[in-house]
Amino acid sequence: MTRLGSPRSDRNFTVSFSPVRVNRVIKALLGTSKTATRRSWLAAVANLVCHKRLDLAEQLVEVLGVKPAPTKPPATGPQNEGILSGLTIGEIGVCYEALLSRLDRDSRKTSGQFFTPDDAAHFMAEQSLAFPKGTWLDPCCGVGNLAWHLASVSADPAEFIKNRLLLVDQDATALRTAVALIAAEFAAPGDTNAVKALATRATRRDFLSREAPPAHDFVIFNPPYARAPKRTDFETGSCHDLFAYFTERVAKTSRGFIGVTPASYLAAPKFQSLRDVLNRYAKGGDVLVFDNVPDTLFRGYKYGSANTSKTNFVRAAITICSPKASSWRVTPILRWQVADRETMFDQCRKLLVDRRIGPDGEWVKVLAEMTPTWDYLARQTLTVGDLTTTRETRFALDVPLTPRYYISASFQPLNRGSKARLYFENEADRDRAAVVLNSSVAYLWWRGLDGGVTLPKRVLRSTPVPPITGNLEALVGAIRESEANSLVGKMNAGRLNENIKHPLEVVRLLNDAVIPDASRLGLQAVYSNNMFPLK
């Protein structure tokens, strides 16, 4: 019995795919109607699983509701498994996502569905090994990627899928696919009852309906990421987001869960209700936060997207709530190079630190070695917002609001679209703010409280202003001199956006003035585009 896309090692999965291969699948299976296309898909799945499991072929055909698609000679051999032969479960999921986008280009936008790549799904599944034995539910299973990997790490996969796995999805075609692929992979030889049992526990329904979900212990899930109407029956109804509704229901109905969601729930004020739900219904957990540069957790291609960029750039968080947890821990925002992706999965849990709460209820994301600095800054009572005024004055700073690897504050007006112009009552207040905002303080604060695409003004205004050691006039002189030689520009949507990128030695000078023991701390780690391998 061959494994579906079996890895070369425990986690050395194929984490990319060929758009050419996906397009070939689409071309082969796309029919003249939605019904015809879905039937072609199921027939291709039947071809794959029936050739894999001749002992279960009859039951698998019954699940899928179609016979295997005809294939070209020779009649035996792996090539007879058809168009899906050789793909991993994650790649099959990408093919199905792409096919759906061709059927209905608006469906992907409204459903917000992103299939989890194999290595990320396997990493999530591995976390289940720390959970007690119990029944697992995937409430939005799609073609079964997460559930497949969950079964793969089980001590007895055949027993697990027969007795302790529940699948739910609104898409009947995806649900049938999931049952067939998982049963074909893990059912014991000749165990036709395992196929029937898994199919019986696969339910087509809306997990968010008022109907109670199937009885279960634990949940693994990758919910839809999409705007939704307000739900008055959810505490998170004001979030207007499907993933928040899914996470709330999971937290309230399970003993523990493993989920991958947008990382925005940790920071955005609108998700405070979700953070409150997690605080009340989970004793604790671990949150691993992933950046989208240079690499991103979700690999692949946004089929059906009208965006110029087709890469999936969601900043994601994997939240692990084991019933054994007694407190919350959070990683910094993880950055890694593509070549170090496997190392990142091996080491990322080592970066978990005890959760800290920000000034507006944010769950802070900070490096362990930066926690003393963070705690020092959090104790400060003066902020940038305290120094500013709402009226226009001649004392101003321009702060670009689209940071990636640094934050600056410019004395000269910047020609750019996204910026905040801060006004101050006097020169001294402006200069104090300039020293802090051009040091590492502002970037560390933003990464800890947000770290998304933009620098929210609430985060900018809440940036602490610690006491400044040294000569303020000399520090400001160094900033002005650097600013004159450090103007940079970047084209965005046909427009040149100016910014100031100070040399490292200038930033270090400012750090020494506002952060105790700055030279010893090695603050450059805050800016690193690759945290792995860990030192």
N, C-alpha and C positions, 0 to 999 in steps of 0.2 A: 504494500500500500504506500504510494508516494505521498509526501507531504505537500500541501498547497503552498507553493512559494517558500519551501523550507529554507531557513536562514543558514548561513555558513557557520555562525556561532550563535550564542544566546541572543545577542542583540545586533549582530552585523547584518541587518536587513538592507535591502535596497531602499534608499530613502529619496530617490528621485526616479523619474520615469521619463520615457520618451513621448513627447506630444505626437510624434509620428505614429507610434504604436497605438496611442489612445484614439487618434483620428482614424486609424485603420479599423479599430473596433466599432467606432461610430458609423463609419461608412458601411461596414458589413451588416450592422444591426438596425440602422435607422430605416423605419418603414414609412408607408404613406399616411399613417395615422398613429395616434398615441397607442391605440389598442394593438395595432400590428407591431409597433416597435417594442412594446412591453412583452408581447408574445415571442418575438425574436430573441429578446434578452433572456427570457426564461428558458427558451430552447437551447441557447448557448450555454447557460448554466447547467441544464440537464445533460448536455453533451459532456461537459467537464466532469461533473460528479458521477455520472453513470459509468464512464470509462475508468474512473478512479475506484469506484466501489460497485463492482458487478454483483456482489453479495447483497447490496441494498438498493439496487437499481429500481426495482418495482416500487418500493416505498418512496424513494426520492422523486420519481416521476409523479407519484400521487401527490406529494407535497407541492411540486412545481406546477402541476396541472397541464403539463405539455410533455411531449416526447422529445428526445434529443434531436437537435438539428442534424440534417444529413451532412456528412463530411466527404471529402474527396478521398480516393484510395491513396495509400494502402489502408486496409481495413483494421490493421493493428498498429500499435506503436503510439508514442506520446503525441505525434502530430494529429492523431485522430481525436484528441481531446478538444479540438476546435479552436476558435478565435481567442478564447480566454486562457489557453494553455500557457503555462510558464509565468503567469502573473501572480504576485502575492495578493493576499486578501486586501491589503491597502490599495494596491493598484487596481484591483477589480472595483473597489469603491470609487476611485477616481473615474474609472470608465463609466460607471453608472451615473455619477454626478454629471459628467460631461454629456452623456446621452440625454439625461433629463433637461439639461440646459438647451439642447437642440429642440426638444419637444416643446418647451415653454420657456422662452428667454426671461420671463418675469418670475418664474417659479423659484429660481435660485436667489433672487433678490428678496422675495417675500419670505422664503423659508429660512434663509440664512444658514444653510447647512454646509459644514466643512468636514470632510472625512479626515479622520485622524491617521497620519502616516504610521507605517508599521513600527518604526522604532519608538515613537512616542506612545503608541498604543501598548506596545510590549512593556515599556517602562511603567505605564500606569497599571497594567495588569500585575506586574511584579510587586507592586505595593500591597496587593491583596494578600500576599503571603504573611503579612503581619496581622491580618484580621483573624478572628475566630472562625471556625467552620460554620457555614450557613448557606442560605439560599441567596443567590445574586440576581438582580434585575437590571436589564439595560432598557430604559424607558423610551429611547429613541434610537433603536439599534441600527437603522439603515440596513446595509447588506451584511452586518455582523462583525465589523472589524474589531471593536473593543471586546465583544463577547468571545470571538475566536481566540484572541490573545489571552483573555482571562482563562479560558479552558486550557490553553497551551501550557500555562504555568501551574495548573492544578496538579496535585500529587497523583490523582487518578482521573484524567480527562474524560474517559468513557463514563465513569460513574457521575462525574460532575454534570455533563450535558444531559444525562438521562434523568437525574433527580434534582439538581440544584441550580438550574439556569432558566431564567424567565426572559422572554423577549417581547418587547412592545414597540410598535411603530404604526403610524397612520397609513403608510404606503404598503399596500398589500404585496406588490411586486418585490419590494426590498425585503419585506418580512419573509416571504417564501424563499428568497435567495439566501437570506441569513440562515434559515433552518437547514436548507440543503447543504450549504457550504460547511457549516459547523458539524452537522451529522456525518457528512462524508469524510470529514477529516478525523473526527475523534470517536465515533461510535465503535464499540468492540466488534470484531469480526462476526458477521451474521446476526447481529443484534437488531433485528427489525423493530423491536419494541422501543429501542432508544430513539429511533427516528420518529415513531408515533408519539412518544412521550414528549419530546422536544417540540414537535408540531402542535401538540395539544396545549402546551404552555406558552405558545407564541400567539399573542393577541393583537388584533388590529383595533386600535383605539387611540383616542387622544389622552395622553397621560395627564393633561391639565384639566380634564373634565371633572365635574363634581363627583363622579363615581369613584369610589375607593379603588386604589391600585391593587393588583394581585398581591397576596400576602408574600412578604419577602423579608430578608434580614438586611442585606446590603445592596448598594447601587453603584454601578459604574456607568458614566454617561458623558456624552458630548452633545449638549443641547443645541437647538437652533440659536443663532445670533442674529436677531432681527427685532425691529420695533414692533410693538403690539398695542392694541387698545388697552386702556386702563381696566384692570380687573378689581372690582370692589371686594371680591371674595379672597383676595390675596393681600397680605400685609405689604408686599412689594408692588402693589398695583400701580403706584405712582411712578415706578421705574419705567413703565411702558416698554418692557423688554422681555422677550421670551425666555432668555437664559436665566433671568432673575426669578421668573415664575417656576421654571423647572427646578432651580436650586432650592427655592423655598419648599416646594412640595417634597423634594428628596430629603431635605433636612428634617422635615416634620414627620415623614412616614417610615424612615429607615433607622437602623441602629448605627449606621456608618456609611460612608460613601467615598468614591474616588471620582472626581469630575474635572473636566477641562473646560474652561470658560474664558471670556475676555478678562484680562487683568484689570480692567477699568473698575471692577466692583470694589477693589481695595481702596480706591482713592476718590472717585467722583462723588460729590455730595448727594446726587440723586440716588445712589446705591446705599445710603446710610441705613435704610430700612432692611436691606438684605444683610448687611453686616450685623444689624441688631438681631435678625432671625438666627443667623449662625451662632451668635454669642449665646442665645437662649437655648437653642436646640442641640448644640454640639458642645461637649465638654472641652474640646480643643481639637487641634489638627495642625497639619503642616501645609504651607502654601509656597509653591515654587513658581517664581515669576520669570517669564521669558521675554526678552526684548525681540525686536524684529530686524535688528541690524547687528553684525554683518549677516548672521543666519537667523532663521525664524523657525519656531516650533512646527508650524504647519507648513509642510512642503507641498509643492504642486503648482497648479495653474488654475486661475479663476475662469473656468469655462462659463460662457454665458454672460460674463461681465462686460459692461460697456466702457469700463475704465481703460485708459491708455496702458497703464501698468496691469499686467495679467498675473503678477505674482501675488500669492496670498500673504499679506503683511499683517495679519492679526497679531497683536500682542496678547499672549495667552498666559493663563495661570492654571496650574494643576493643584487642586485642593484635595487633600487626603485627610479624611476625618475617620480615624479608627476609633472604635468604642474603647480602646485601651488608652487613648490620648487624654491627658488631664490639663493641658495648656496649649496655647497657640504659638507657633513659630512661623517665621516668614523669611524667605531669602531676599537678598538684594535683587535688582533686576539683572538677570543673567545675560551676559554677552559671550559669544563664542564664535570661532571661525568654523567654516564648514568642515575642514579637515579634523577638527577636534570635537565633532558632534558626539561621537560615541564616548569619548572621555568625559564630556559634559554630563551625559546621562549617568555615568558611573560615579561622578564626584559631586553633583549638584546638591545632594542632600547634606553634604558637609558644610554648606554655607547657610544653613538654617540658624536663625537666632531668635531669642525670645521676642515676641511681638511687642512693639511699642505703638502707642496711639498718637496721631498728629493733632494739631490744634483744632481741626475741623472734623475729627473722628476718623481720619485716614488710618489705614493699617500701614505702618512704616516699613520700607524696604531698604535695608542698609547692610553693608558689609560688617562682619563681626569686628574687624580691627578698627572700624570707624564708629563703633557704638559709644566709646567714651566721648568722642567729639560730638556725636549726635546728642547725647545726653547733656553735654555742656551747652550746646546751642539751644536745646529745648528749654533749658532753665532761664534763658535770657528773657527779660521783660520788655525790652525795646525791640520793635520791628521796623522794617522799611516803611510799612504803612503808617506807623506813628510819626515818621519824619516828613511825610508828604503833606501837601495841601491840595484842596480841590480847585483852587483858583490858579490861573496862569500867572507865572512869575518869570523873572529872567534867570532863575536858578532851576535848570532842568537837566534831565538825563533821558536818553533814548535807550530802551531795553528791547531787543528783538525777542519775539514770543514764539519762535520756532527753533528751540535748541535741539541739538543732537549730541554733540560732544563737548560743548562749552556754553557758558552764558556770559554776556558782557553788558556793560552799561556805558554809553558813549556821551561825552560832553558835547560833541558835535551832532547836529541832526543827521539821521541816517535816512538815505533814500531806499525805502523798503515798504512793503505793504503791511506786514504783520509786526507791530511793535507797540509798546506802551511808552508814552511820554510822561515821565514823572516830574512833578513840580514841587519845589521846596520853598519854605519861607525865607531861608537865608543860605549863604554860601557854606557855612559849617555843616548844616544838616545834609546838604547835597553832597559835600565831599565825604562825609562819613558813609553815606549810602553808596557812593562810587567805590570806595575801598572795599566794602563788603560785597557788592554785586560783581566786582571784577576779580574777587578772590574765588577760592573753591567753595566758599560757604553757600552761595546761591545755587551752584550746580548740585552739590551734595543735598541740599534741602529739597530741590526740585526732584531729584532722582528718588529720594526717600518718600516724598508725599505724592508724587505723580509719575513723572517719567514717560508721559505719552508723547503725542505729536507736538503739542503746544505747551507753553508755560502759562498755566492759568493765572489770572491776575490775583486771585485769592492766595495762591502759593507765593507769588512774587511779593505781595504786600505782607505776608506772614513771615518772610525771611528774617531771621534774627539779626540784630545788630549788636554784636558783643563789644566790650571795651576795646579800643584800638591802642596798641602800644607803639611807641616810636613817634616820629614827627609827622603829623598829618599833612602838613604842607609839602614835605618831601615825598610822601607817598603819592599824593595827588600829582605832583610834578612828574613822577615816574609814569603814572598812568597816562597823563597828557602827552608826554614824549613818545611813549609806546603807541598811543592811539594814532599819532601822526604818521606812523610807519606801518601800521598793522591793519589798515582797511582792506577787507576782502569782499569779493562779490560772487554771487551764485545766481545763475539763471533759473527762474521758476515761472513756468507758463509764459515764456517770452519776455519776462521782466527781470531786470537785474536787481537783486536784493543785496544791500550793503550790510556788513557786519564788522565787528572788530574782533580779531583773534590775537590776543596778547601772547608774546613769547613766554615760554615756560618759566624763565628766570623772573619775569615780572610777576607772574601769578604766585610764585614761591615767596617773593618779597612781601606781597600782600597777605599771603597765608600766615607768615610769621608774625604779622601785625595783629591778626584777629583770632588765630587758633592756637591755643597752648600746645607746645611741643609739636608744631606742624611739621618741622623737618624730620622728626623721628617717626611720624605717622606714615609717611610715604603716601601723600594724598593723590598721587598720580593714579593709584589703583581705581579711584572713582571714575576716571575717564577711560579706562581700558576698554578696548574693543574685543578683548579676548581674555577671559578670566581663567582659562583652562589650558594645560593641566595646572592644578593648584600647586602652589609652592610648598 
